[in-house]
Amino acid sequence: MSTYRVEYAPAAHKQIRKLDPVAQDRVIRTIALLASNPRPPKATQLVGGRGEWRVRTGDYRIVYEVHDDVWWSWSCASVTAARSIATSERAAPA
């Protein structure tokens, strides 16, 4: 089985270092799995970009690019918190 070479953007290194140890471990393990299969079924190709992919792991998104034409190169663009915004309906004052 072929594996991709993983290259981290400096910003990705910085973002991963800021995570708590449990989240760091989860993100690093996910990236290691993506090195052998960069397009798993749960990954989504982003629309309107340069062909970036996104995969979620826990509360975080990993955004990355896959370059098939450059000797198995793979780069982790960013790791960001995936937060959902809860909205509450407020009754209008009478």
C-alpha positions as semicolon CSV with decimal commas, in nm:
position;residue;x (nm);y (nm);z (nm)
1;M;0,000;0,000;0,000
2;S;0,139;0,340;-0,097
3;T;0,152;0,623;0,150
4;Y;0,163;0,994;0,094
5;R;0,435;1,218;0,229
6;V;0,280;1,453;0,483
7;E;0,397;1,815;0,491
8;Y;0,262;2,049;0,755
9;A;0,215;2,418;0,688
10;P;0,379;2,628;0,962
11;A;0,034;2,751;1,067
12;A;-0,086;2,391;1,108
13;H;0,208;2,310;1,339
14;K;0,122;2,615;1,546
15;Q;-0,247;2,524;1,563
16;I;-0,175;2,165;1,664
17;R;0,063;2,277;1,940
18;K;-0,214;2,495;2,088
19;L;-0,454;2,201;2,126
20;D;-0,492;2,013;2,452
21;P;-0,300;1,680;2,464
22;V;-0,607;1,463;2,396
23;A;-0,706;1,669;2,091
24;Q;-0,344;1,676;1,968
25;D;-0,329;1,297;1,982
26;R;-0,660;1,263;1,797
27;V;-0,557;1,506;1,521
28;I;-0,212;1,351;1,477
29;R;-0,360;1,000;1,458
30;T;-0,615;1,114;1,199
31;I;-0,342;1,275;0,988
32;A;-0,141;0,952;1,009
33;L;-0,443;0,758;0,878
34;L;-0,492;1,012;0,598
35;A;-0,136;0,947;0,482
36;S;-0,243;0,601;0,367
37;N;-0,590;0,700;0,242
38;P;-0,621;1,076;0,181
39;R;-0,976;1,051;0,048
40;P;-1,173;0,845;0,301
41;P;-1,552;0,817;0,261
42;K;-1,620;1,083;0,530
43;A;-1,384;1,341;0,372
44;T;-1,543;1,629;0,181
45;Q;-1,383;1,812;-0,108
46;L;-1,427;2,185;-0,057
47;V;-1,609;2,379;-0,326
48;G;-1,459;2,692;-0,478
49;G;-1,107;2,637;-0,356
50;R;-0,796;2,482;-0,500
51;G;-0,917;2,129;-0,441
52;E;-0,873;2,118;-0,063
53;W;-1,030;1,841;0,139
54;R;-1,181;1,851;0,486
55;V;-1,225;1,579;0,743
56;R;-1,360;1,612;1,096
57;T;-1,214;1,448;1,401
58;G;-1,394;1,518;1,724
59;D;-1,449;1,892;1,755
60;Y;-1,185;1,978;1,495
61;R;-1,161;2,002;1,118
62;I;-0,848;1,912;0,927
63;V;-0,823;2,097;0,596
64;Y;-0,566;1,958;0,357
65;E;-0,456;1,928;-0,004
66;V;-0,362;1,613;-0,192
67;H;-0,114;1,641;-0,479
68;D;-0,116;1,323;-0,685
69;D;0,106;1,467;-0,957
70;V;0,387;1,557;-0,714
71;W;0,537;1,238;-0,579
72;W;0,282;1,153;-0,313
73;S;0,285;1,491;-0,148
74;W;0,019;1,582;0,106
75;S;-0,006;1,897;0,311
76;C;-0,206;1,982;0,620
77;A;-0,330;2,334;0,566
78;S;-0,507;2,395;0,894
79;V;-0,670;2,249;1,199
80;T;-0,962;2,452;1,323
81;A;-1,224;2,407;1,589
82;A;-1,557;2,301;1,448
83;R;-1,809;2,491;1,653
84;S;-2,178;2,494;1,597
85;I;-2,365;2,810;1,689
86;A;-2,677;2,741;1,886
87;T;-2,954;2,987;1,825
88;S;-3,245;3,036;2,054
89;E;-3,577;3,176;1,952
90;R;-3,671;3,472;2,161
91;A;-4,024;3,588;2,191
92;A;-4,076;3,939;2,065
93;P;-4,176;4,181;2,339
94;A;-4,547;4,239;2,348
